Amino acid sequence: MKAARVGLAAGWTVFQLYTAQAGLYDLLIQLPIHVGCAVALAFLAEPTPASAAQAAAAVPRRRWPDALAALLALGCAAHYVVHNPRLASRMAMVDDLPRADLAVGVLFALLLLEASRRQIGPALPGLALAFVGYAFAGPWLPGFLSHGGEGFMQLVDGQMFTTGGVFGVPTLVSATFVYLFVVFGGVMSHGGLLRFFTDAALAVAGHTRGGAGKVAVISSGLFGTINGSAIANAVTTGSFTIPLMMRAGYRPAFAAGVEATASMGGQLIPPVMGAAAFIMAETLGVPYATVALAAAIPGVLYFVAVGVMVHFEAARQGLPVLERSGLPNLLVVLRRNAHLLLGPALLVWFLVGGRSPLFAGFWALVAAVVASQVRPDTRIGWRQAVDVLVGSAGSALPVALACATVGIVVGVVSTTGLGLKLAGGIVGMAQGSMFATLVLTMFAALILGTGLPTSATYIITSIMAAPALIQLGVPKLVAHMFVFYFGILADLTPPTAISTYATSSIAGADVWKTQWTAMTLALSGFIIPFSFAYDPALMMLGASPTHVALRTAAAALGIVMLGAGLIGYLRGPTRRWERALLLGGALLLIFPGALSDVLGVACFLTVYVSQRAAARAGVEEVP
């Protein structure tokens, strides 16, 4: 079974790399193969337990049913390949489906749902089945939920034999951009990029106050820009940064929360971000570089916020500073590993130059492999190459299954018009209020994102919640970026903050304390989307460079005040009234407006002068 799993995983990756360079097949060949390999691999792999208790209680299973299910999934994909001329030429939703096609479509869908349940959990397959039920029950539903209904044959046809359901835009993005960048991240990881980022972060920030925590923020942020996976980031960087923070004196729950928050933020900052960003670009029909550029300032502000809170927490606790003598030297680190930056640099060059992510990703991958050969300790040989091929398939598996499964939801929403109806309902509930609509959309994204992968959350909210903002005049890119942010933050919201389970286990910390700490550290991420929704200058849209600079400076100061207020420390411990002024001024600065900016700065200056006077007077205790 292991040999079959390894062979399938490596073959799947080779197929994806070949089509990335040679060009895609017809979509009803390319995408069924992609989904078929993912489903088959899911049955050959071990199911992902939902909890440690389940893992401990797991018992050995008979594997022949899994092997049979994997063969059936590959057989379903082969059906699309063999019969592609007929399937590509038929009139979908008009010509009747032959019984063989109908049987293959139903079987493929059932296998997909079971594979998703095993690898992702029951939430997403359950949601997909609920939408299937909605498609059938339309004529009997009340109010705006009512629709004409879909027949069984029509539903199977639309979902499984067109590019509007399972084989729609989400699966297309998974089978092209996402998979390629997963392989790119695997190459960079095996080539030593993580160690380079960690050593560079230690050299730059290790000797400062809270240096261990800042190393976690910087290294996780940099590595997250390449691999775009919060869990992978938390496990790989967290295995080093969490013990480092704990040795420096940070509480275990705080150390685990810092790593989880920073790892999740890797999906918010260019150049790679996460799968959802590529889906956004494809959905909006804009170059990926446009999405990445718009996300740059908010993403940097997110990491500034986390770094500031780490600094203030270290200062509040009086944690010792790491000895500079035991830290790496930046020039030495750069001389040793600067060649590893060739791949990321080429990626950014191509994306900024307007090349497609597929082209940029492939040649950046080639450059990364070539650059790794410069030094023996970074060289990727045949054994490491096989590890990359197999590991990339494992990393891409949950994304592929999520994108294919959520395609069922997208197909039903599209054919029933539910998205526009819900958008009208949200606007109606908010009674035309921009703030109320933003709040309702935020809660919709957080609730829909409970237990779902980030890409699935973005896809669902983009078709069910973002249209409400667009109806109020919010630019499309801004509306989609708003739900994108909260789709990611849903994974930091208890009780389904997935990455905190990994980081808390490394730190030996209580999971709930870790989750609440992570959510507090990420609080700026909950506020920044409101800021750019009111004024898109933070996304560099429709504003002069001066306006962008002033808005960014105001938001940055607001984030510093927010961190100081939440931690309770600026130049020294804060009094209650100082803390209230810091939090109130932070909100005034983060939300745009000339008057609010002036009042926010006044709040900051008042607290700063008060603390400076207290320091001169020797006041150390908080009344």
C-alpha positions in Angstrom: 0.0 0.0 0.0 2.9 2.4 0.8 4.5 1.8 -2.5 1.3 2.5 -4.3 0.8 5.7 -2.3 4.3 6.9 -3.0 4.1 6.0 -6.7 0.7 7.7 -7.1 1.8 10.8 -5.2 5.0 11.2 -7.3 3.1 10.5 -10.6 0.5 13.1 -9.7 3.2 15.7 -9.1 5.0 14.9 -12.3 1.8 15.2 -14.3 1.1 18.6 -12.8 4.6 19.8 -13.6 4.5 18.5 -17.1 1.2 20.2 -17.9 2.4 23.4 -16.2 5.2 23.6 -18.8 3.7 21.9 -21.9 0.2 23.3 -21.5 -3.1 22.1 -20.1 -5.2 19.4 -21.7 -8.9 20.0 -22.3 -10.4 20.9 -18.9 -12.6 17.8 -18.8 -9.3 15.8 -19.0 -7.0 17.9 -16.9 -9.4 18.4 -14.0 -10.9 14.9 -13.6 -7.3 13.6 -13.6 -6.4 16.1 -10.9 -9.5 15.2 -8.8 -9.1 11.5 -9.4 -5.5 11.4 -8.2 -6.5 13.5 -5.1 -9.4 11.2 -4.2 -7.3 8.0 -4.8 -4.5 9.3 -2.7 -6.9 10.3 0.0 -8.1 6.6 0.3 -4.5 5.3 0.2 -3.4 7.7 2.9 -4.3 7.4 6.5 -7.5 9.4 7.5 -6.8 12.6 9.4 -8.1 12.2 12.9 -10.2 15.1 14.2 -8.6 15.0 17.6 -5.8 13.4 19.6 -8.4 11.2 21.4 -9.6 9.9 18.0 -6.0 9.2 17.0 -5.4 7.3 20.2 -8.6 5.3 19.8 -7.9 4.5 16.1 -7.7 0.8 15.3 -6.1 -0.9 12.3 -8.5 -1.1 9.3 -8.8 -3.6 6.5 -7.2 -1.8 3.6 -8.6 -3.6 0.6 -11.8 -1.5 0.5 -9.6 1.6 0.4 -7.5 0.2 -2.4 -10.7 -0.6 -4.3 -12.1 2.9 -3.8 -8.7 4.4 -5.0 -8.9 2.2 -8.2 -12.6 3.3 -8.7 -11.6 7.0 -8.4 -8.8 6.5 -11.0 -11.2 4.6 -13.2 -13.7 7.5 -13.1 -11.0 9.9 -14.1 -10.0 7.5 -17.0 -13.7 7.6 -18.2 -13.4 11.3 -18.8 -10.1 10.8 -20.7 -11.4 8.0 -22.9 -14.7 9.6 -23.7 -13.5 13.2 -23.9 -14.3 13.7 -27.6 -17.9 12.9 -26.9 -18.2 14.7 -23.6 -16.5 17.8 -25.0 -18.9 18.0 -28.0 -22.2 17.3 -26.3 -24.6 20.1 -25.2 -24.4 20.0 -21.5 -27.8 20.3 -19.7 -29.6 19.7 -23.0 -28.5 16.3 -24.3 -29.5 13.4 -22.0 -26.7 11.7 -20.1 -26.0 8.0 -21.0 -26.4 5.7 -18.1 -22.7 5.0 -18.0 -21.9 8.7 -17.6 -24.6 9.1 -15.0 -23.2 6.1 -13.0 -19.6 7.5 -13.2 -20.7 11.0 -12.2 -22.6 9.8 -9.1 -19.8 7.4 -8.1 -17.1 10.0 -8.6 -19.1 12.5 -6.5 -19.6 10.0 -3.6 -16.0 9.1 -3.6 -15.0 12.7 -3.5 -17.3 13.4 -0.5 -15.9 10.5 1.4 -12.3 11.4 0.6 -13.0 15.0 1.8 -14.5 13.7 5.0 -11.5 11.6 5.7 -8.8 14.2 5.0 -10.6 17.5 5.9 -13.4 16.5 8.3 -17.2 16.3 8.0 -18.0 20.0 7.9 -17.3 20.6 4.2 -18.9 17.4 2.8 -21.9 18.0 5.1 -22.2 21.5 3.7 -22.0 20.2 0.1 -24.8 17.7 0.8 -26.9 20.4 2.4 -26.7 22.4 -0.8 -27.6 19.3 -2.8 -30.7 19.0 -0.7 -31.4 22.7 -1.3 -31.2 22.2 -5.0 -33.9 19.5 -4.9 -36.1 21.2 -2.3 -36.3 24.6 -3.9 -40.0 24.6 -4.9 -41.1 23.9 -1.4 -39.0 26.4 0.4 -40.4 29.8 1.7 -39.5 33.3 0.8 -36.3 34.2 -1.0 -35.0 30.7 -0.5 -37.5 29.4 -3.0 -36.4 28.4 -6.6 -37.6 26.2 -9.4 -35.7 23.1 -8.2 -33.3 20.8 -10.1 -33.9 17.3 -11.2 -31.4 14.5 -10.4 -30.2 14.1 -14.0 -29.8 17.9 -14.3 -27.9 18.2 -11.1 -25.4 15.4 -12.0 -24.9 16.8 -15.4 -24.2 20.3 -14.2 -22.0 19.2 -11.3 -19.9 16.5 -13.0 -19.9 17.1 -16.7 -19.5 20.8 -17.0 -17.0 23.3 -15.8 -19.6 24.9 -13.5 -19.5 22.5 -10.6 -16.9 20.1 -9.3 -14.6 20.9 -12.3 -15.1 24.6 -12.0 -12.7 27.6 -11.3 -11.7 26.5 -7.8 -10.5 23.1 -9.1 -8.8 24.7 -12.1 -6.8 27.0 -9.8 -5.9 24.0 -7.6 -4.7 22.0 -10.6 -2.6 24.9 -11.9 -1.3 27.7 -9.7 -1.7 26.1 -6.3 -0.1 22.8 -7.0 2.8 24.5 -8.7 3.5 26.8 -5.8 3.2 23.9 -3.4 6.0 22.1 -5.2 8.0 25.4 -5.3 7.6 25.7 -1.5 8.7 22.1 -1.1 11.8 22.7 -3.1 12.7 25.9 -1.2 12.1 24.0 2.1 14.3 21.1 1.2 16.9 23.5 -0.1 17.4 25.2 3.3 15.3 28.4 2.8 13.7 28.0 6.2 17.0 27.8 7.9 18.2 30.9 5.9 15.1 32.9 7.0 15.5 31.8 10.6 19.2 32.7 10.8 18.5 36.0 9.1 15.8 36.8 11.5 18.0 35.9 14.4 20.8 38.1 13.0 18.4 41.1 12.5 16.1 40.9 15.5 17.5 38.4 18.0 19.4 40.9 20.1 16.5 43.3 20.5 13.9 43.3 23.2 11.6 40.3 22.7 14.0 39.1 20.0 12.9 35.5 20.2 9.3 36.4 19.5 10.3 38.7 16.7 12.3 35.9 15.2 9.2 33.8 15.1 7.2 36.6 13.5 9.8 37.4 10.8 10.8 33.8 9.9 7.2 32.6 9.8 6.1 35.5 7.8 9.0 35.1 5.3 8.5 31.4 5.0 4.7 31.8 4.7 5.2 34.0 1.7 6.7 31.0 -0.1 4.6 28.0 1.1 1.3 29.7 1.7 0.2 27.0 4.2 -0.5 27.9 7.8 -0.3 24.4 9.2 3.0 23.5 7.4 4.4 26.9 8.5 3.4 26.4 12.1 4.9 22.9 12.3 8.2 23.6 10.5 9.1 27.0 11.9 7.3 26.4 15.2 9.5 23.4 16.0 12.4 25.9 16.3 10.8 29.2 17.3 8.5 28.0 20.0 11.2 26.4 22.2 13.4 29.5 21.5 10.6 31.8 22.8 10.0 29.6 25.9 13.7 29.6 26.7 13.7 33.4 26.4 10.9 33.5 29.1 7.6 33.7 27.1 4.7 31.8 28.6 4.0 28.6 26.6 0.5 29.7 25.5 1.9 33.1 24.4 4.7 31.4 22.4 2.3 29.0 20.7 -0.1 31.8 20.0 2.6 34.0 18.4 3.7 31.2 16.1 0.1 30.3 15.1 -0.7 33.9 14.4 2.4 34.5 12.4 2.0 31.3 10.4 -1.6 32.1 9.5 -0.5 35.6 8.4 1.8 34.1 5.7 -1.4 33.7 3.6 -1.9 37.5 3.7 1.4 38.7 2.4 2.8 38.4 -1.2 4.3 37.1 -3.3 2.7 33.6 -3.0 0.0 34.1 -0.3 -2.4 31.1 -0.3 -4.6 29.2 -2.6 -7.5 31.6 -2.1 -5.6 34.5 -3.5 -5.1 32.7 -6.8 -8.8 31.8 -6.8 -9.6 35.4 -6.2 -7.6 36.5 -9.2 -9.2 34.0 -11.4 -12.7 34.8 -10.1 -12.3 38.6 -10.7 -10.5 38.1 -14.0 -7.5 40.2 -12.9 -3.8 39.5 -13.0 -2.5 37.8 -9.8 0.0 40.7 -9.5 -3.0 43.0 -9.0 -4.2 41.0 -6.1 -0.7 40.6 -4.6 -0.1 44.4 -4.8 -3.4 45.2 -3.2 -2.6 42.8 -0.3 0.9 44.1 0.3 0.3 47.0 2.8 -2.5 45.3 4.8 -0.3 42.2 5.0 2.7 44.1 6.3 0.5 45.9 8.8 -0.7 42.6 10.1 2.8 41.4 10.9 3.8 44.8 12.3 0.9 44.4 14.7 2.0 41.0 15.9 5.6 42.1 16.2 4.6 45.2 18.2 2.6 43.1 20.7 5.5 40.6 21.0 7.8 43.6 21.9 5.4 45.1 24.4 4.8 41.7 26.1 8.6 41.2 26.4 9.0 44.7 27.9 6.1 44.2 30.3 7.6 41.0 31.6 11.1 42.3 31.6 12.4 39.4 29.6 16.2 39.3 29.0 17.7 40.1 25.6 19.5 37.3 23.7 23.3 37.6 23.8 24.5 39.0 20.4 27.6 36.8 20.7 25.5 33.7 20.3 23.6 34.9 17.3 24.4 34.5 13.6 26.1 37.3 11.7 23.9 38.7 8.9 26.7 39.0 6.4 27.8 35.4 7.0 24.3 34.2 6.6 23.9 36.1 3.3 27.2 34.9 2.0 26.3 31.3 2.8 22.7 31.2 1.6 21.9 34.3 -0.6 21.8 32.0 -3.7 18.6 30.5 -2.3 16.8 33.8 -3.0 17.2 33.3 -6.8 13.9 31.4 -7.0 11.8 33.9 -5.0 13.4 36.8 -6.7 12.7 35.4 -10.2 9.1 34.7 -9.1 8.6 38.3 -8.1 10.3 39.6 -11.2 8.0 37.6 -13.5 4.8 38.4 -11.6 5.6 42.1 -11.5 6.4 41.9 -15.2 2.9 40.7 -16.0 3.7 37.0 -16.6 1.1 34.4 -15.6 1.5 32.7 -12.2 1.9 29.4 -14.0 4.8 30.7 -16.1 6.4 32.5 -13.2 6.0 29.6 -10.8 7.4 27.0 -13.1 10.6 28.9 -14.0 11.1 30.1 -10.4 10.9 26.4 -9.5 13.5 25.5 -12.1 15.7 28.4 -10.8 15.3 27.2 -7.2 16.5 23.7 -8.1 19.5 25.0 -10.1 20.4 27.4 -7.3 20.3 24.7 -4.7 23.2 23.0 -6.4 25.6 25.8 -5.5 26.4 24.4 -2.0 26.5 20.7 -0.9 24.3 21.5 2.2 21.5 23.0 0.1 21.8 20.6 -2.9 18.6 18.8 -4.0 19.7 15.4 -5.2 17.5 12.5 -6.5 16.5 11.4 -3.1 15.4 14.9 -2.1 13.7 15.3 -5.4 11.5 12.2 -4.7 10.7 13.6 -1.3 9.6 16.9 -2.8 7.4 15.1 -5.4 5.7 12.9 -2.7 5.5 15.6 -0.1 4.0 18.1 -2.5 1.2 15.7 -3.3 0.5 15.4 0.4 0.4 19.1 0.9 -1.8 19.7 -2.1 -4.2 17.0 -1.2 -6.5 18.9 1.2 -6.6 21.9 -1.1 -7.5 19.8 -4.1 -10.3 18.0 -2.2 -11.6 21.2 -0.7 -11.7 23.0 -4.1 -13.5 20.1 -5.8 -16.0 19.6 -3.0 -16.8 23.3 -2.7 -17.4 23.2 -6.4 -20.7 21.5 -5.6 -21.7 24.5 -3.4 -20.7 26.9 -6.2 -22.6 25.0 -8.8 -25.8 25.0 -6.7 -25.5 28.7 -5.8 -25.0 29.6 -9.4 -27.9 27.6 -10.8 -30.4 28.6 -8.1 -29.3 32.3 -7.8 -28.9 31.9 -4.0 -25.9 34.2 -3.9 -27.7 37.3 -5.1 -30.7 36.5 -2.9 -28.5 36.3 0.2 -26.7 39.5 -0.7 -30.1 41.2 -1.0 -31.0 39.7 2.4 -27.8 41.0 4.1 -28.3 44.5 2.7 -31.9 44.4 3.8 -31.0 43.4 7.3 -28.4 46.1 7.5 -31.0 48.6 6.2 -28.4 50.1 3.8 -25.8 50.8 6.6 -22.3 50.3 5.4 -21.0 49.4 8.9 -23.8 47.0 9.6 -23.3 45.3 6.2 -19.5 44.9 6.9 -20.2 43.4 10.4 -22.8 41.0 9.0 -20.5 40.0 6.2 -17.7 39.5 8.7 -19.8 37.2 10.9 -21.0 35.3 7.8 -17.3 34.6 6.8 -16.3 33.6 10.3 -19.3 31.3 10.7 -19.0 29.8 7.2 -15.3 29.3 7.8 -15.8 27.2 10.9 -14.0 23.9 10.2 -13.5 24.7 6.5 -10.2 25.2 4.7 -9.3 28.8 3.9 -9.8 28.3 0.1 -13.3 26.8 0.6 -14.3 29.6 3.0 -13.2 32.3 0.5 -15.1 30.6 -2.4 -18.3 30.3 -0.4 -18.2 33.8 1.1 -17.2 35.4 -2.2 -20.4 34.2 -3.9 -22.7 34.5 -0.9 -21.5 37.5 1.1 -19.2 39.7 -1.0 -22.1 40.7 -3.4 -23.7 42.5 -0.5 -20.8 44.8 -0.2 -20.6 45.3 -4.0 -24.3 46.3 -3.9 -23.3 49.2 -1.6 -20.7 50.4 -4.0 -17.6 48.7 -2.5 -15.1 47.9 -5.3 -15.1 44.3 -6.3 -11.5 43.7 -5.4 -12.0 45.3 -2.0 -15.1 43.3 -1.2 -13.4 40.1 -2.1 -10.3 41.0 -0.1 -12.6 41.7 2.9 -14.1 38.2 2.9 -10.7 36.7 2.0 -9.3 38.2 5.3 -12.0 36.8 7.4 -11.9 33.5 5.7 -8.3 33.2 6.9 -9.1 34.6 10.3 -11.8 32.0 10.8 -8.9 29.6 11.2 -7.7 31.6 14.2 -11.1 31.8 15.8 -12.0 29.3 18.5 -12.9 26.4 18.6 -11.6 25.5 15.1 -8.3 27.4 15.2 -6.5 24.5 13.4 -2.9 25.8 13.6 -3.1 26.4 17.3 -3.5 22.6 17.9 -0.1 22.1 16.3 1.6 24.9 18.1 0.1 24.2 21.5 1.3 20.6 21.3 4.8 21.8 20.5 4.7 24.2 23.4 2.9 21.9 25.8 0.4 24.6 26.4 -3.4 24.6 26.9 -5.2 24.7 23.6 -7.9 27.1 24.7 -5.4 29.6 26.2 -3.4 29.4 23.0 -6.4 30.0 20.8 -7.5 33.1 22.8 -4.0 34.4 22.8 -3.7 33.9 19.0 -7.0 35.7 18.4 -5.9 38.6 20.6 -2.6 38.9 18.7 -4.5 38.8 15.4 -7.0 41.5 16.5 -5.5 44.0 14.1 -6.4 41.6 11.3 -10.1 41.9 12.3 -9.9 45.7 12.1 -7.7 46.3 9.0 -10.4 45.0 6.5 -12.8 47.6 7.9 -10.2 50.2 7.3 -9.6 49.4 3.6 -13.3 48.8 3.0 -14.0 52.5 4.0 -10.9 53.8 2.3 -9.2 51.5 -0.3 -6.0 53.6 -0.1 -4.5 50.9 2.0 -4.9 48.6 -1.0 -3.4 51.3 -3.3 -6.6 51.7 -5.2 -7.9 55.0 -6.4 -5.6 57.2 -4.3 -2.5 59.4 -4.7 0.8 58.2 -3.3 0.6 60.9 -0.7 -2.8 59.7 0.4 -1.6 56.1 0.5 1.4 57.1 2.6 -0.6 59.1 5.1 -3.3 56.4 5.5 -0.6 53.8 6.0 1.2 55.9 8.6 -2.1 56.5 10.4 -3.0 52.8 10.4 0.5 51.8 11.5 0.3 54.2 14.5 -3.1 52.9 15.3 -1.8 49.4 15.3 1.0 50.3 17.7 -1.5 51.9 20.0 -3.8 48.9 19.8 -0.9 46.5 20.7 0.1 48.8 23.6 -3.5 49.0 24.8 -4.1 45.3 24.7 -0.8 44.4 26.4 -0.9 47.3 28.8 2.5 48.7 28.1 4.0 51.6 26.1 7.1 53.2 27.6 6.1 51.5 30.8 3.1 49.9 32.4 -0.1 51.8 31.5 -2.7 53.2 33.9 -6.3 52.4 33.2 -7.1 55.8 31.6 -4.0 55.5 29.4 -5.0 52.1 28.3 -8.5 53.4 27.4 -7.0 56.3 25.4 -4.7 53.9 23.6 -7.5 51.6 22.5 -9.8 54.4 21.6 -7.2 56.3 19.7 -6.2 53.1 17.9 -9.7 52.7 16.5 -9.8 56.4 15.5 -6.6 56.0 13.5 -7.3 52.7 11.9 -10.7 53.9 10.6 -10.1 56.7 8.0 -11.0 60.3 8.4 -9.1 63.6 8.9 -10.8 64.4 12.2 -10.4 60.9 13.6 -6.8 60.9 12.6 -6.1 64.1 14.5 -8.0 62.9 17.6 -6.1 59.5 17.4 -2.7 61.3 17.3 -3.8 63.5 20.2 -4.7 60.3 22.2 -1.2 58.9 21.5 0.6 62.1 22.4 -1.3 62.4 25.6 -0.4 58.9 26.8 3.2 59.3 25.6 3.8 62.6 27.4 2.1 61.1 30.5 4.3 58.1 30.5 7.5 60.1 29.9 6.6 62.4 32.8 5.9 59.3 35.0 9.3 57.8 34.0 11.1 61.0 35.0 9.2 61.1 38.3 10.2 57.5 38.9 6.7 56.1 38.8 6.9 52.4 38.1 3.8 51.0 39.7 0.4 51.1 38.0 -2.2 52.8 40.3 
